[in-house]
């Protein structure tokens, strides 16, 4: 695993933790002003986690020589 992947994982977990903590604080204090912060941290966490997903090109089976049922 590369250091940048470790950093992205750490940043994603930090954003999720901060979003969860702010969400619980907003619920506890009955304050709606925490919602934009929670949404922002959720989006940042999604960017950190989805940026790590590797995409694999779709290759047709008819050119691979394999039976389509396999």
C-alpha positions as CSV (number, residue, x, y, z in Angstrom):
1,X,0.0,0.0,0.0
2,X,1.3,3.4,-0.9
3,X,1.6,6.3,1.5
4,X,-0.9,8.3,-0.4
5,X,-3.5,5.6,0.0
6,X,-2.8,5.5,3.8
7,X,-3.2,9.3,3.8
8,X,-6.5,9.1,1.9
9,X,-7.8,6.4,4.2
10,X,-6.8,8.4,7.3
11,X,-8.4,11.6,5.9
12,X,-11.6,9.7,5.0
13,X,-11.9,8.2,8.5
14,X,-11.1,11.6,10.1
15,X,-13.9,13.2,8.0
16,X,-16.3,10.5,8.9
17,X,-15.4,10.8,12.6
18,X,-15.8,14.6,12.6
19,X,-19.1,14.4,10.7
20,X,-20.4,11.9,13.2
21,X,-19.3,14.0,16.1
22,X,-20.9,17.1,14.7
23,X,-24.0,15.2,13.8
24,X,-24.4,14.0,17.4
25,X,-23.6,17.5,18.8
26,X,-26.3,19.0,16.5
27,X,-28.8,16.4,17.7
28,X,-27.9,16.9,21.3
29,X,-28.1,20.7,21.2
30,X,-31.1,20.6,18.8
31,X,-29.2,22.9,16.4
32,X,-29.8,22.6,12.6
33,X,-26.7,24.7,11.9
34,X,-24.5,21.6,12.2
35,X,-26.1,20.0,9.1
36,X,-24.0,21.8,6.5
37,X,-20.8,20.9,8.3
38,X,-21.9,17.3,8.6
39,X,-22.8,17.2,4.9
40,X,-19.5,18.8,3.9
41,X,-17.5,16.2,5.9
42,X,-19.6,13.4,4.4
43,X,-18.8,14.6,0.9
44,X,-15.1,14.9,1.7
45,X,-15.1,11.4,3.2
46,X,-16.8,10.1,0.0
47,X,-14.2,11.8,-2.1
48,X,-11.4,10.3,-0.1
49,X,-12.8,6.8,-0.2
50,X,-14.1,6.9,-3.8
51,X,-10.8,8.4,-5.1
52,X,-9.1,5.1,-4.1
53,X,-11.4,2.8,-6.1
54,X,-9.7,1.3,-9.1
55,X,-11.7,1.1,-12.3
56,X,-11.2,-1.9,-14.5
57,X,-12.2,-1.7,-18.2
58,X,-15.0,-3.9,-19.3
59,X,-13.8,-6.4,-21.9
60,X,-16.2,-8.4,-24.1
61,X,-16.2,-12.1,-23.5
62,X,-16.5,-13.0,-27.1
63,X,-12.9,-11.8,-27.7
64,X,-11.6,-13.5,-24.6
65,X,-12.1,-17.1,-25.7
66,X,-14.0,-18.0,-22.6
67,X,-17.5,-19.4,-22.6
68,X,-20.1,-16.7,-21.7
69,X,-21.7,-18.8,-19.0
70,X,-18.5,-19.0,-16.9
